[in-house]
Amino acid sequence: MIDVAALNDIRALAASYGAKLIVATKTQPASVVERLHELAPEVIMGENRVQELVQKYDPALEWHMIGRLQTNKVKYIADKVCLIHSLDREDLAAQIDRQAAKFGRIQSVLVEVNMGGEESKGGVPPQLAGEFIAGLVGYEHISIEGVMTVMPRTDDERALARLYGELLSLYEDVKKISQKNADIKYLSAGMSADYKIALDYGANMLRIGRAIFGERPRNTQDI
């Protein structure tokens, strides 16, 4: 069920910052995706799971892959997603490049950065982000367009602000990278619990699910 008031409030706030809103549609049926598009035609659909994306895919909508991506599943979405948010290792880059080449397209990607150093999450260490991007220079069917992070869940606002400050500095640094397959312009950060602080620290892509749809079943991860 869509909380229309919350959706409109978040849309308005994102627009005031010039940020794109990606709605995390994990566990939501295709009928809800269709209704969401009717209510907010400008929002982007974001999926965490390849199987769900394939099942709900509508070519009339813009889709982003926002969850961790296994190399053996890239082939199922290579012709469907406009942006992959979770590139964090070279074998995945190679597979994305290979599958994009089959469709004669350039796949836009974001490099995922693990700002909190959490073992349970994907992402390259922040101090290696620039080096990782530079190492992808040989992939002709990938366009590196920014960075993404999933911040630690914490009630410590000072610690969160510090991490966001570090993320913004990292983003400003990688924007200076000059290579043929990099055009850094997106900072994908901010979920239901922290999207307001993310906007204050330069995020121009938000990934929101729970604040719009309510709590998910316990066996699914909030986003």
N, CA and C atoms as a LAMMPS dump frame, in Angstrom:
ITEM: TIMESTEP
0
ITEM: NUMBER OF ATOMS
669
ITEM: BOX BOUNDS ff ff ff
-5.0000000000000000e+02 5.0000000000000000e+02
-5.0000000000000000e+02 5.0000000000000000e+02
-5.0000000000000000e+02 5.0000000000000000e+02
ITEM: ATOMS id mol type element x y z
1 1 1 N 0.841 -1.195 0
2 1 2 C 0 0 0
3 1 3 C 0.877 1.247 0
4 2 1 N 0.525 2.202 -0.794
5 2 2 C 1.324 3.42 -0.924
6 2 3 C 0.794 4.494 0.024
7 3 1 N 1.689 5.066 0.819
8 3 2 C 1.351 6.22 1.649
9 3 3 C 1.499 7.448 0.758
10 4 1 N 0.385 7.892 0.206
11 4 2 C 0.426 8.949 -0.804
12 4 3 C 0.957 10.258 -0.22
13 5 1 N 0.566 10.574 0.996
14 5 2 C 1.046 11.815 1.612
15 5 3 C 2.564 11.778 1.785
16 6 1 N 3.093 10.647 2.265
17 6 2 C 4.539 10.523 2.429
18 6 3 C 5.247 10.595 1.083
19 7 1 N 4.677 9.918 0.1
20 7 2 C 5.256 9.956 -1.243
21 7 3 C 5.35 11.391 -1.747
22 8 1 N 4.285 12.144 -1.602
23 8 2 C 4.278 13.523 -2.107
24 8 3 C 5.238 14.409 -1.338
25 9 1 N 5.341 14.189 -0.016
26 9 2 C 6.286 14.98 0.778
27 9 3 C 7.733 14.707 0.353
28 10 1 N 8.058 13.435 0.151
29 10 2 C 9.418 13.073 -0.241
30 10 3 C 9.714 13.555 -1.655
31 11 1 N 8.746 13.428 -2.538
32 11 2 C 8.908 13.947 -3.91
33 11 3 C 9.234 15.435 -3.888
34 12 1 N 8.472 16.18 -3.11
35 12 2 C 8.661 17.625 -3.052
36 12 3 C 10.024 17.986 -2.476
37 13 1 N 10.422 17.27 -1.414
38 13 2 C 11.724 17.556 -0.814
39 13 3 C 12.849 17.22 -1.777
40 14 1 N 12.779 16.056 -2.425
41 14 2 C 13.808 15.669 -3.398
42 14 3 C 13.892 16.704 -4.511
43 15 1 N 12.742 17.151 -5.009
44 15 2 C 12.726 18.134 -6.095
45 15 3 C 13.357 19.45 -5.657
46 16 1 N 13.138 19.833 -4.398
47 16 2 C 13.696 21.099 -3.919
48 16 3 C 15.219 21.069 -3.869
49 17 1 N 15.795 19.869 -3.759
50 17 2 C 17.246 19.705 -3.773
51 17 3 C 17.778 19.331 -5.16
52 18 1 N 16.878 19.152 -6.113
53 18 2 C 17.302 18.714 -7.446
54 18 3 C 17.739 17.27 -7.471
55 19 1 N 17.178 16.453 -6.576
56 19 2 C 17.561 15.043 -6.468
57 19 3 C 16.53 14.141 -7.143
58 20 1 N 17.008 13.024 -7.663
59 20 2 C 16.134 12.009 -8.244
60 20 3 C 15.64 11.084 -7.137
61 21 1 N 14.39 10.658 -7.252
62 21 2 C 13.817 9.741 -6.273
63 21 3 C 13.674 8.358 -6.897
64 22 1 N 14.4 7.405 -6.313
65 22 2 C 14.263 6.004 -6.71
66 22 3 C 13.439 5.321 -5.634
67 23 1 N 12.315 4.748 -6.007
68 23 2 C 11.461 4.07 -5.044
69 23 3 C 11.805 2.589 -5.046
70 24 1 N 12.188 2.087 -3.873
71 24 2 C 12.569 0.678 -3.735
72 24 3 C 11.305 -0.169 -3.671
73 25 1 N 11.05 -0.909 -4.734
74 25 2 C 9.779 -1.634 -4.872
75 25 3 C 9.879 -3.094 -4.455
76 26 1 N 10.926 -3.439 -3.711
77 26 2 C 11.105 -4.812 -3.237
78 26 3 C 9.874 -5.299 -2.483
79 27 1 N 9.406 -6.47 -2.847
80 27 2 C 8.234 -7.169 -2.284
81 27 3 C 6.899 -6.574 -2.723
82 28 1 N 6.922 -5.47 -3.459
83 28 2 C 5.674 -4.874 -3.916
84 28 3 C 5.257 -5.498 -5.254
85 29 1 N 3.969 -5.793 -5.431
86 29 2 C 3.518 -6.401 -6.68
87 29 3 C 3.512 -5.41 -7.839
88 30 1 N 3.402 -5.938 -9.049
89 30 2 C 3.399 -5.104 -10.243
90 30 3 C 2.261 -4.099 -10.221
91 31 1 N 1.14 -4.457 -9.613
92 31 2 C -0.001 -3.536 -9.554
93 31 3 C 0.343 -2.284 -8.755
94 32 1 N 1.153 -2.441 -7.705
95 32 2 C 1.574 -1.288 -6.904
96 32 3 C 2.561 -0.431 -7.691
97 33 1 N 3.436 -1.066 -8.431
98 33 2 C 4.375 -0.326 -9.286
99 33 3 C 3.603 0.51 -10.306
100 34 1 N 2.59 -0.086 -10.888
101 34 2 C 1.765 0.635 -11.871
102 34 3 C 1.077 1.833 -11.222
103 35 1 N 0.526 1.629 -10.032
104 35 2 C -0.146 2.728 -9.329
105 35 3 C 0.847 3.814 -8.937
106 36 1 N 2.02 3.414 -8.517
107 36 2 C 3.062 4.372 -8.154
108 36 3 C 3.406 5.26 -9.345
109 37 1 N 3.512 4.653 -10.503
110 37 2 C 3.832 5.422 -11.704
111 37 3 C 2.711 6.397 -12.047
112 38 1 N 1.486 5.992 -11.814
113 38 2 C 0.356 6.892 -12.06
114 38 3 C 0.401 8.099 -11.129
115 39 1 N 0.751 7.852 -9.884
116 39 2 C 0.796 8.924 -8.892
117 39 3 C 1.992 9.847 -9.065
118 40 1 N 3.113 9.277 -9.484
119 40 2 C 4.372 10.033 -9.563
120 40 3 C 5.155 9.59 -10.787
121 41 1 N 4.802 10.076 -11.956
122 41 2 C 5.424 9.589 -13.196
123 41 3 C 6.925 9.807 -13.273
124 42 1 N 7.436 10.75 -12.481
125 42 2 C 8.871 11.066 -12.577
126 42 3 C 9.747 10.138 -11.753
127 43 1 N 9.175 9.371 -10.825
128 43 2 C 10.019 8.55 -9.971
129 43 3 C 10.558 7.346 -10.737
130 44 1 N 11.682 6.859 -10.26
131 44 2 C 12.377 5.718 -10.861
132 44 3 C 12.103 4.488 -10.016
133 45 1 N 11.936 3.349 -10.66
134 45 2 C 11.705 2.11 -9.931
135 45 3 C 13.049 1.449 -9.615
136 46 1 N 13.255 1.109 -8.36
137 46 2 C 14.503 0.471 -7.948
138 46 3 C 14.24 -0.905 -7.381
139 47 1 N 14.982 -1.884 -7.871
140 47 2 C 14.809 -3.248 -7.376
141 47 3 C 16.09 -3.764 -6.751
142 48 1 N 15.935 -4.513 -5.658
143 48 2 C 17.059 -5.132 -4.978
144 48 3 C 17.379 -6.52 -5.509
145 49 1 N 16.392 -7.17 -6.085
146 49 2 C 16.546 -8.563 -6.486
147 49 3 C 16.268 -8.732 -7.977
148 50 1 N 17.147 -9.455 -8.626
149 50 2 C 17.031 -9.659 -10.069
150 50 3 C 15.719 -10.34 -10.423
151 51 1 N 15.357 -11.363 -9.673
152 51 2 C 14.141 -12.104 -9.992
153 51 3 C 12.91 -11.202 -9.947
154 52 1 N 12.83 -10.352 -8.945
155 52 2 C 11.689 -9.445 -8.863
156 52 3 C 11.698 -8.433 -9.994
157 53 1 N 12.857 -7.934 -10.349
158 53 2 C 12.938 -6.966 -11.436
159 53 3 C 12.429 -7.574 -12.734
160 54 1 N 12.858 -8.784 -13.014
161 54 2 C 12.443 -9.455 -14.247
162 54 3 C 10.931 -9.688 -14.253
163 55 1 N 10.395 -10.077 -13.117
164 55 2 C 8.965 -10.364 -13.03
165 55 3 C 8.116 -9.109 -13.205
166 56 1 N 8.578 -7.995 -12.674
167 56 2 C 7.79 -6.76 -12.701
168 56 3 C 8.146 -5.822 -13.853
169 57 1 N 9.15 -6.173 -14.605
170 57 2 C 9.693 -5.256 -15.599
171 57 3 C 8.638 -4.749 -16.577
172 58 1 N 8.615 -3.454 -16.741
173 58 2 C 7.768 -2.774 -17.723
174 58 3 C 8.681 -1.823 -18.487
175 59 1 N 8.854 -2.037 -19.778
176 59 2 C 9.799 -1.205 -20.535
177 59 3 C 9.402 0.264 -20.623
178 60 1 N 8.175 0.587 -20.249
179 60 2 C 7.742 1.981 -20.274
180 60 3 C 8.271 2.766 -19.078
181 61 1 N 8.812 2.058 -18.074
182 61 2 C 9.306 2.695 -16.862
183 61 3 C 10.831 2.659 -16.83
184 62 1 N 11.406 3.531 -16.001
185 62 2 C 12.859 3.51 -15.799
186 62 3 C 13.168 2.653 -14.586
187 63 1 N 14.078 1.694 -14.766
188 63 2 C 14.425 0.747 -13.707
189 63 3 C 15.897 0.865 -13.35
190 64 1 N 16.172 0.806 -12.045
191 64 2 C 17.54 0.758 -11.542
192 64 3 C 17.709 -0.502 -10.702
193 65 1 N 18.886 -1.102 -10.795
194 65 2 C 19.248 -2.216 -9.913
195 65 3 C 19.98 -1.618 -8.729
196 66 1 N 19.364 -1.695 -7.53
197 66 2 C 19.943 -1.016 -6.376
198 66 3 C 20.493 -1.978 -5.325
199 67 1 N 20.286 -3.279 -5.513
200 67 2 C 20.784 -4.26 -4.565
201 67 3 C 22.083 -4.896 -5.025
202 68 1 N 22.66 -5.723 -4.167
203 68 2 C 23.879 -6.452 -4.526
204 68 3 C 23.584 -7.358 -5.708
205 69 1 N 24.55 -7.461 -6.582
206 69 2 C 24.341 -8.157 -7.853
207 69 3 C 25.372 -9.262 -8.027
208 70 1 N 24.887 -10.473 -8.266
209 70 2 C 25.772 -11.598 -8.527
210 70 3 C 26.148 -11.611 -10.005
211 71 1 N 27.36 -12.013 -10.295
212 71 2 C 27.823 -12.002 -11.683
213 71 3 C 26.967 -12.882 -12.581
214 72 1 N 26.497 -14.009 -12.068
215 72 2 C 25.748 -14.93 -12.92
216 72 3 C 24.32 -14.472 -13.187
217 73 1 N 23.922 -13.341 -12.597
218 73 2 C 22.568 -12.831 -12.833
219 73 3 C 22.534 -11.563 -13.682
220 74 1 N 23.704 -11.071 -14.036
221 74 2 C 23.761 -9.846 -14.836
222 74 3 C 23.027 -10.023 -16.161
223 75 1 N 23.144 -11.214 -16.763
224 75 2 C 22.554 -11.455 -18.078
225 75 3 C 21.043 -11.259 -18.098
226 76 1 N 20.395 -11.405 -16.959
227 76 2 C 18.934 -11.296 -16.915
228 76 3 C 18.447 -9.849 -16.928
229 77 1 N 19.319 -8.912 -16.588
230 77 2 C 18.896 -7.514 -16.522
231 77 3 C 19.67 -6.606 -17.472
232 78 1 N 20.568 -7.193 -18.246
233 78 2 C 21.479 -6.395 -19.075
234 78 3 C 20.757 -5.524 -20.099
235 79 1 N 19.56 -5.897 -20.48
236 79 2 C 18.798 -5.103 -21.439
237 79 3 C 17.641 -4.367 -20.785
238 80 1 N 17.625 -4.323 -19.441
239 80 2 C 16.453 -3.799 -18.749
240 80 3 C 16.729 -2.602 -17.848
241 81 1 N 17.914 -2.487 -17.282
242 81 2 C 18.144 -1.434 -16.289
243 81 3 C 18.925 -0.268 -16.87
244 82 1 N 18.521 0.927 -16.462
245 82 2 C 19.226 2.125 -16.905
246 82 3 C 20.482 2.366 -16.092
247 83 1 N 20.457 1.923 -14.821
248 83 2 C 21.593 2.189 -13.94
249 83 3 C 21.734 1.062 -12.921
250 84 1 N 22.955 0.591 -12.756
251 84 2 C 23.291 -0.376 -11.712
252 84 3 C 24.032 0.381 -10.623
253 85 1 N 23.504 0.341 -9.389
254 85 2 C 24.057 1.132 -8.289
255 85 3 C 25.154 0.41 -7.523
256 86 1 N 25.376 -0.868 -7.767
257 86 2 C 26.137 -1.689 -6.818
258 86 3 C 27.378 -2.361 -7.407
259 87 1 N 28.087 -1.678 -8.268
260 87 2 C 29.343 -2.228 -8.789
261 87 3 C 30.422 -2.086 -7.723
262 88 1 N 30.993 -3.219 -7.308
263 88 2 C 31.991 -3.152 -6.224
264 88 3 C 33.143 -4.13 -6.393
265 89 1 N 33.254 -4.761 -7.54
266 89 2 C 34.372 -5.682 -7.757
267 89 3 C 34.586 -5.852 -9.259
268 90 1 N 35.824 -6.2 -9.624
269 90 2 C 36.157 -6.195 -11.042
270 90 3 C 35.519 -7.345 -11.809
271 91 1 N 35.319 -8.499 -11.171
272 91 2 C 34.674 -9.588 -11.914
273 91 3 C 33.239 -9.216 -12.284
274 92 1 N 32.583 -8.435 -11.438
275 92 2 C 31.243 -7.956 -11.765
276 92 3 C 31.308 -6.936 -12.903
277 93 1 N 32.292 -6.056 -12.873
278 93 2 C 32.468 -5.088 -13.962
279 93 3 C 32.674 -5.798 -15.289
280 94 1 N 33.491 -6.843 -15.286
281 94 2 C 33.765 -7.592 -16.511
282 94 3 C 32.495 -8.227 -17.056
283 95 1 N 31.667 -8.752 -16.167
284 95 2 C 30.433 -9.399 -16.601
285 95 3 C 29.42 -8.367 -17.12
286 96 1 N 29.308 -7.231 -16.45
287 96 2 C 28.43 -6.169 -16.929
288 96 3 C 28.866 -5.702 -18.304
289 97 1 N 30.166 -5.508 -18.461
290 97 2 C 30.711 -5.074 -19.751
291 97 3 C 30.407 -6.101 -20.842
292 98 1 N 30.593 -7.361 -20.524
293 98 2 C 30.371 -8.442 -21.491
294 98 3 C 28.902 -8.518 -21.916
295 99 1 N 28.015 -8.449 -20.954
296 99 2 C 26.591 -8.561 -21.269
297 99 3 C 26.077 -7.318 -21.991
298 100 1 N 26.562 -6.144 -21.608
299 100 2 C 26.163 -4.919 -22.303
300 100 3 C 26.595 -4.952 -23.761
301 101 1 N 27.785 -5.506 -24.012
302 101 2 C 28.292 -5.601 -25.386
303 101 3 C 27.377 -6.451 -26.253
304 102 1 N 26.794 -7.483 -25.662
305 102 2 C 25.896 -8.356 -26.424
306 102 3 C 24.675 -7.602 -26.945
307 103 1 N 24.274 -6.582 -26.202
308 103 2 C 23.105 -5.798 -26.604
309 103 3 C 23.502 -4.497 -27.302
310 104 1 N 24.799 -4.319 -27.528
311 104 2 C 25.278 -3.132 -28.218
312 104 3 C 24.987 -1.847 -27.462
313 105 1 N 25.1 -1.886 -26.135
314 105 2 C 24.782 -0.715 -25.336
315 105 3 C 25.88 -0.424 -24.321
316 106 1 N 25.835 0.759 -23.778
317 106 2 C 26.731 1.165 -22.709
318 106 3 C 25.924 1.147 -21.414
319 107 1 N 26.384 0.37 -20.444
320 107 2 C 25.655 0.255 -19.183
321 107 3 C 26.172 1.274 -18.172
322 108 1 N 25.288 2.139 -17.725
323 108 2 C 25.635 3.104 -16.691
324 108 3 C 25.701 2.405 -15.333
325 109 1 N 26.708 2.752 -14.55
326 109 2 C 26.9 2.116 -13.242
327 109 3 C 27.33 3.154 -12.215
328 110 1 N 27.096 2.807 -10.946
329 110 2 C 27.664 3.527 -9.817
330 110 3 C 28.566 2.573 -9.063
331 111 1 N 29.622 3.099 -8.511
332 111 2 C 30.515 2.29 -7.685
333 111 3 C 30.019 2.348 -6.239
334 112 1 N 29.756 1.173 -5.675
335 112 2 C 29.302 1.124 -4.292
336 112 3 C 30.492 1.233 -3.35
337 113 1 N 30.349 2.094 -2.362
338 113 2 C 31.4 2.336 -1.376
339 113 3 C 30.868 1.954 0.005
340 114 1 N 31.639 1.19 0.747
341 114 2 C 31.247 0.738 2.084
342 114 3 C 31.778 1.723 3.119
343 115 1 N 31.024 2.781 3.354
344 115 2 C 31.5 3.853 4.22
345 115 3 C 31.671 3.415 5.671
346 116 1 N 30.859 2.46 6.117
347 116 2 C 30.934 2.036 7.505
348 116 3 C 31.848 0.863 7.749
349 117 1 N 32.465 0.339 6.683
350 117 2 C 33.35 -0.809 6.825
351 117 3 C 32.643 -2.04 7.357
352 118 1 N 31.38 -2.203 7.028
353 118 2 C 30.583 -3.313 7.541
354 118 3 C 30.781 -4.566 6.694
355 119 1 N 31.137 -5.66 7.346
356 119 2 C 31.398 -6.905 6.622
357 119 3 C 30.147 -7.471 5.962
358 120 1 N 28.982 -7.141 6.488
359 120 2 C 27.733 -7.672 5.95
360 120 3 C 27.277 -6.963 4.681
361 121 1 N 27.966 -5.887 4.332
362 121 2 C 27.558 -5.102 3.166
363 121 3 C 28.631 -5.133 2.088
364 122 1 N 28.183 -4.946 0.857
365 122 2 C 29.116 -4.849 -0.249
366 122 3 C 29.734 -3.458 -0.305
367 123 1 N 30.573 -3.258 -1.29
368 123 2 C 31.176 -1.953 -1.486
369 123 3 C 32.678 -1.968 -1.309
370 124 1 N 33.354 -1.134 -2.073
371 124 2 C 34.8 -1.017 -1.947
372 124 3 C 35.114 -0.094 -0.767
373 125 1 N 36.254 -0.281 -0.105
374 125 2 C 36.64 0.643 0.966
375 125 3 C 36.764 2.06 0.407
376 126 1 N 36.333 3.059 1.147
377 126 2 C 36.347 4.424 0.607
378 126 3 C 37.72 4.893 0.157
379 127 1 N 38.768 4.47 0.844
380 127 2 C 40.11 4.92 0.47
381 127 3 C 40.587 4.302 -0.845
382 128 1 N 39.877 3.283 -1.333
383 128 2 C 40.258 2.625 -2.582
384 128 3 C 39.321 2.946 -3.737
385 129 1 N 38.343 3.813 -3.51
386 129 2 C 37.339 4.082 -4.541
387 129 3 C 37.955 4.652 -5.82
388 130 1 N 38.825 5.634 -5.666
389 130 2 C 39.444 6.23 -6.844
390 130 3 C 40.283 5.233 -7.615
391 131 1 N 41.039 4.424 -6.887
392 131 2 C 41.88 3.399 -7.514
393 131 3 C 41.017 2.368 -8.241
394 132 1 N 39.893 2 -7.618
395 132 2 C 38.989 1.033 -8.238
396 132 3 C 38.424 1.58 -9.542
397 133 1 N 37.984 2.829 -9.528
398 133 2 C 37.443 3.444 -10.747
399 133 3 C 38.507 3.497 -11.831
400 134 1 N 39.716 3.887 -11.478
401 134 2 C 40.798 3.956 -12.461
402 134 3 C 41.089 2.591 -13.064
403 135 1 N 40.905 1.532 -12.273
404 135 2 C 41.155 0.184 -12.775
405 135 3 C 40.128 -0.316 -13.756
406 136 1 N 39.03 0.419 -13.917
407 136 2 C 37.966 0.012 -14.848
408 136 3 C 38.077 0.7 -16.204
409 137 1 N 39.155 1.4 -16.413
410 137 2 C 39.288 2.228 -17.621
411 137 3 C 39.183 1.428 -18.918
412 138 1 N 39.52 0.146 -18.87
413 138 2 C 39.524 -0.645 -20.106
414 138 3 C 38.168 -1.163 -20.548
415 139 1 N 37.132 -0.975 -19.746
416 139 2 C 35.808 -1.512 -20.097
417 139 3 C 35.045 -0.51 -20.952
418 140 1 N 34.837 -0.862 -22.197
419 140 2 C 34.249 0.066 -23.159
420 140 3 C 32.725 0.111 -23.125
421 141 1 N 32.114 -0.849 -22.457
422 141 2 C 30.641 -0.887 -22.412
423 141 3 C 30.104 -0.552 -21.033
424 142 1 N 30.925 0.128 -20.241
425 142 2 C 30.524 0.621 -18.928
426 142 3 C 30.757 2.126 -18.875
427 143 1 N 29.775 2.834 -18.317
428 143 2 C 29.928 4.263 -18.047
429 143 3 C 29.789 4.473 -16.546
430 144 1 N 30.872 4.888 -15.903
431 144 2 C 30.881 5.081 -14.451
432 144 3 C 30.368 6.485 -14.154
433 145 1 N 29.211 6.56 -13.493
434 145 2 C 28.528 7.845 -13.37
435 145 3 C 28.382 8.345 -11.943
436 146 1 N 29.002 7.653 -10.99
437 146 2 C 28.922 8.147 -9.625
438 146 3 C 29.213 7.072 -8.611
439 147 1 N 28.848 7.385 -7.371
440 147 2 C 29.064 6.45 -6.264
441 147 3 C 27.767 6.264 -5.484
442 148 1 N 27.687 5.134 -4.805
443 148 2 C 26.532 4.789 -3.985
444 148 3 C 27.019 4.246 -2.657
445 149 1 N 26.233 4.463 -1.613
446 149 2 C 26.537 3.832 -0.335
447 149 3 C 25.26 3.491 0.41
448 150 1 N 25.376 2.5 1.279
449 150 2 C 24.338 2.166 2.255
450 150 3 C 24.954 2.449 3.619
451 151 1 N 24.51 3.494 4.26
452 151 2 C 25.101 3.888 5.535
453 151 3 C 24.716 2.913 6.652
454 152 1 N 25.555 2.812 7.678
455 152 2 C 25.197 1.975 8.837
456 152 3 C 23.922 2.478 9.49
457 153 1 N 23.159 1.561 10.04
458 153 2 C 21.964 1.949 10.784
459 153 3 C 22.384 2.325 12.197
460 154 1 N 22.192 3.576 12.542
461 154 2 C 22.637 4.057 13.843
462 154 3 C 21.774 5.225 14.288
463 155 1 N 21.643 5.373 15.613
464 155 2 C 20.95 6.526 16.177
465 155 3 C 21.925 7.64 16.54
466 156 1 N 23.207 7.399 16.291
467 156 2 C 24.244 8.387 16.603
468 156 3 C 24.329 9.387 15.447
469 157 1 N 23.639 10.5 15.593
470 157 2 C 23.556 11.47 14.504
471 157 3 C 24.914 12.09 14.179
472 158 1 N 25.755 12.264 15.192
473 158 2 C 27.083 12.839 14.945
474 158 3 C 27.936 11.884 14.116
475 159 1 N 27.884 10.604 14.461
476 159 2 C 28.657 9.621 13.701
477 159 3 C 28.163 9.547 12.265
478 160 1 N 26.843 9.607 12.092
479 160 2 C 26.271 9.559 10.748
480 160 3 C 26.665 10.791 9.947
481 161 1 N 26.618 11.949 10.575
482 161 2 C 27.014 13.182 9.9
483 161 3 C 28.485 13.129 9.489
484 162 1 N 29.314 12.553 10.362
485 162 2 C 30.737 12.43 10.024
486 162 3 C 30.929 11.56 8.788
487 163 1 N 30.217 10.439 8.745
488 163 2 C 30.324 9.554 7.586
489 163 3 C 29.815 10.235 6.316
490 164 1 N 28.745 10.982 6.457
491 164 2 C 28.227 11.686 5.275
492 164 3 C 29.204 12.767 4.816
493 165 1 N 29.854 13.418 5.761
494 165 2 C 30.868 14.392 5.38
495 165 3 C 32.017 13.745 4.63
496 166 1 N 32.433 12.574 5.091
497 166 2 C 33.495 11.833 4.401
498 166 3 C 33.035 11.374 3.019
499 167 1 N 31.773 10.963 2.929
500 167 2 C 31.239 10.545 1.63
501 167 3 C 31.222 11.707 0.645
502 168 1 N 30.804 12.872 1.104
503 168 2 C 30.778 14.033 0.218
504 168 3 C 32.18 14.382 -0.265
505 169 1 N 33.165 14.312 0.628
506 169 2 C 34.55 14.589 0.222
507 169 3 C 35.033 13.578 -0.806
508 170 1 N 34.68 12.305 -0.588
509 170 2 C 35.049 11.255 -1.549
510 170 3 C 34.425 11.536 -2.907
511 171 1 N 33.138 11.88 -2.884
512 171 2 C 32.419 12.179 -4.13
513 171 3 C 33.073 13.342 -4.88
514 172 1 N 33.417 14.389 -4.15
515 172 2 C 34.07 15.541 -4.796
516 172 3 C 35.42 15.14 -5.384
517 173 1 N 36.116 14.24 -4.716
518 173 2 C 37.412 13.786 -5.217
519 173 3 C 37.259 12.972 -6.505
520 174 1 N 36.333 12.012 -6.502
521 174 2 C 36.214 11.148 -7.68
522 174 3 C 35.612 11.892 -8.864
523 175 1 N 34.894 12.986 -8.603
524 175 2 C 34.38 13.788 -9.723
525 175 3 C 35.513 14.375 -10.559
526 176 1 N 36.697 14.46 -9.966
527 176 2 C 37.843 15.021 -10.679
528 176 3 C 38.537 13.993 -11.57
529 177 1 N 38.143 12.731 -11.462
530 177 2 C 38.764 11.681 -12.265
531 177 3 C 38.461 11.917 -13.742
532 178 1 N 39.491 11.868 -14.541
533 178 2 C 39.331 12.064 -15.98
534 178 3 C 39.749 10.786 -16.701
535 179 1 N 38.766 10.046 -17.16
536 179 2 C 39.043 8.869 -17.971
537 179 3 C 37.865 8.648 -18.915
538 180 1 N 38.129 7.914 -19.976
539 180 2 C 37.171 7.86 -21.084
540 180 3 C 35.83 7.254 -20.724
541 181 1 N 35.755 6.4 -19.723
542 181 2 C 34.472 5.775 -19.386
543 181 3 C 33.926 6.241 -18.034
544 182 1 N 34.345 7.416 -17.596
545 182 2 C 33.868 7.953 -16.324
546 182 3 C 33.315 9.359 -16.511
547 183 1 N 32.111 9.564 -16
548 183 2 C 31.473 10.879 -15.983
549 183 3 C 30.721 10.972 -14.654
550 184 1 N 31.437 11.301 -13.595
551 184 2 C 30.907 11.219 -12.239
552 184 3 C 29.96 12.391 -11.961
553 185 1 N 28.681 12.059 -11.752
554 185 2 C 27.682 13.106 -11.519
555 185 3 C 26.606 12.714 -10.508
556 186 1 N 26.596 11.463 -10.063
557 186 2 C 25.548 11.025 -9.144
558 186 3 C 26.131 10.558 -7.812
559 187 1 N 25.457 10.981 -6.75
560 187 2 C 25.748 10.485 -5.411
561 187 3 C 24.457 9.848 -4.895
562 188 1 N 24.428 8.535 -4.903
563 188 2 C 23.244 7.777 -4.496
564 188 3 C 23.393 7.403 -3.029
565 189 1 N 22.643 8.081 -2.184
566 189 2 C 22.72 7.851 -0.739
567 189 3 C 21.442 8.373 -0.117
568 190 1 N 21.096 7.816 1.02
569 190 2 C 19.889 8.264 1.699
570 190 3 C 18.749 7.299 1.478
571 191 1 N 18.327 6.656 2.574
572 191 2 C 17.192 5.749 2.531
573 191 3 C 16.134 6.266 3.506
574 192 1 N 15.192 5.421 3.86
575 192 2 C 14.045 5.908 4.635
576 192 3 C 14.437 6.563 5.949
577 193 1 N 15.481 6.075 6.595
578 193 2 C 15.848 6.592 7.916
579 193 3 C 16.741 7.821 7.868
580 194 1 N 17.386 8.075 6.741
581 194 2 C 18.409 9.126 6.747
582 194 3 C 18.422 9.997 5.495
583 195 1 N 17.323 9.997 4.729
584 195 2 C 17.369 10.707 3.453
585 195 3 C 17.493 12.223 3.625
586 196 1 N 17.007 12.769 4.73
587 196 2 C 17.093 14.22 4.913
588 196 3 C 18.541 14.66 5.121
589 197 1 N 19.282 13.937 5.945
590 197 2 C 20.687 14.287 6.133
591 197 3 C 21.483 14.003 4.863
592 198 1 N 21.093 12.963 4.128
593 198 2 C 21.782 12.661 2.869
594 198 3 C 21.663 13.83 1.894
595 199 1 N 20.478 14.409 1.808
596 199 2 C 20.293 15.565 0.92
597 199 3 C 21.169 16.733 1.353
598 200 1 N 21.277 16.946 2.651
599 200 2 C 22.107 18.046 3.146
600 200 3 C 23.58 17.838 2.828
601 201 1 N 23.98 16.586 2.631
602 201 2 C 25.369 16.277 2.312
603 201 3 C 25.562 15.898 0.844
604 202 1 N 24.714 16.425 -0.014
605 202 2 C 24.98 16.351 -1.447
606 202 3 C 24.389 15.2 -2.217
607 203 1 N 23.626 14.325 -1.577
608 203 2 C 23.02 13.223 -2.327
609 203 3 C 22.08 13.775 -3.393
610 204 1 N 22.195 13.262 -4.602
611 204 2 C 21.262 13.667 -5.654
612 204 3 C 20.477 12.482 -6.214
613 205 1 N 20.578 11.342 -5.525
614 205 2 C 19.711 10.194 -5.756
615 205 3 C 19.347 9.61 -4.397
616 206 1 N 18.054 9.49 -4.139
617 206 2 C 17.568 8.856 -2.92
618 206 3 C 16.967 7.503 -3.272
619 207 1 N 17.074 6.547 -2.341
620 207 2 C 16.486 5.219 -2.543
621 207 3 C 15.553 4.948 -1.373
622 208 1 N 14.263 5.112 -1.594
623 208 2 C 13.292 5.096 -0.507
624 208 3 C 12.259 3.995 -0.722
625 209 1 N 12.039 3.19 0.304
626 209 2 C 10.998 2.17 0.238
627 209 3 C 10.075 2.24 1.43
628 210 1 N 10.609 1.95 2.612
629 210 2 C 9.788 1.819 3.824
630 210 3 C 8.989 3.077 4.135
631 211 1 N 9.559 4.254 3.928
632 211 2 C 8.85 5.493 4.237
633 211 3 C 7.629 5.699 3.346
634 212 1 N 7.6 5.011 2.214
635 212 2 C 6.485 5.127 1.273
636 212 3 C 5.512 3.96 1.391
637 213 1 N 6.039 2.757 1.656
638 213 2 C 5.207 1.557 1.668
639 213 3 C 4.916 1.026 3.073
640 214 1 N 5.578 1.55 4.096
641 214 2 C 5.422 0.998 5.429
642 214 3 C 6.392 -0.143 5.666
643 215 1 N 6.28 -0.759 6.824
644 215 2 C 7.204 -1.829 7.198
645 215 3 C 7.031 -3.045 6.296
646 216 1 N 8.174 -3.649 5.949
647 216 2 C 8.163 -4.886 5.185
648 216 3 C 8.186 -6.074 6.141
649 217 1 N 7.93 -7.276 5.601
650 217 2 C 8.08 -8.462 6.451
651 217 3 C 9.462 -8.518 7.069
652 218 1 N 9.597 -9.145 8.219
653 218 2 C 10.856 -9.13 8.969
654 218 3 C 12.009 -9.772 8.219
655 219 1 N 11.729 -10.672 7.294
656 219 2 C 12.807 -11.346 6.6
657 219 3 C 13.327 -10.572 5.401
658 220 1 N 12.926 -9.329 5.268
659 220 2 C 13.448 -8.472 4.193
660 220 3 C 14.183 -7.3 4.803
661 221 1 N 15.184 -6.837 4.116
662 221 2 C 16.014 -5.734 4.623
663 221 3 C 15.371 -4.412 4.272
664 222 1 N 15.314 -3.517 5.23
665 222 2 C 14.774 -2.18 4.96
666 222 3 C 15.681 -1.428 4.017
667 223 1 N 15.054 -0.549 3.25
668 223 2 C 15.847 0.337 2.415
669 223 3 C 15.138 1.701 2.343
